[in-house]
Amino acid sequence: MHQLRESSSGGYGVALILAVIFTCVAVFVPVVSGFDFGAIAFSAFFFLFTLILWGIVILGVIKRMYYGAPDIAISKTQVGIGEEFAMSYRHEFKRNIPVKQYIFRLIMRESATYQRGTDTVTVTHDHKIDEFGYPPQTFPRGHIIQDEWKVKIPPNGMHTFSARRNKIQWFVQVEIDGPGMLDIKREYEVIVSPQVVQ
């Protein structure tokens, strides 16, 4: 089995980097300027954004504490167009948590980048190929979900493709709808080759 790596983490890594940078700016600008009023006001503005960023980071840590991280693997390193493959997954919950829905999806994502005046705009569109999940329930601490899912790349599907302004990507999405703000959505990229499998 080929272990899939997480392609998205909800932006928490980026938020952590920005939070550290903004914190440094908010602290050092007044010190360097000799606590000038303008510098203090500037730092206060940065400090507000810093609090928001640290809140995002802390929320990400809390989600990891509750959910842990699913381990997802597929039966092949890359799959062809029209080919069926197996996806196995294992997920151990770290805390007791009620879940409204737990869904796995296979999607194909089209991305196109173009110029709109002086702005660069990227538009993405997801095509849902297959989906399965679990009904609402409370997962107790230490509970392990372990199963296997058979899925097929459609015969009329497009292989993984990346150019300067256009991309075709395939992902396994894992979406958990938990209480309050404890929702997660993670993506794991699957490489689809141009080979057509009959």
Beta strands, then each sheet from edge to edge (+ up, - down):
strand 1: 2-3
strand 2: 6-8
strand 3: 71-74
strand 4: 79-81
strand 5: 84-92
strand 6: 97-99
strand 7: 101-116
strand 8: 119-134
strand 9: 137-139
strand 10: 144-152
strand 11: 161-162
strand 12: 166-177
strand 13: 184-190
strand 14: 192-196
sheet 1: 1+ 3- 5+ 10-
sheet 2: 2+ 13- 12+ 7- 8+
sheet 3: 2+ 13- 12+ 11-
sheet 4: 4+ 14+
sheet 5: 6+ 9-
end
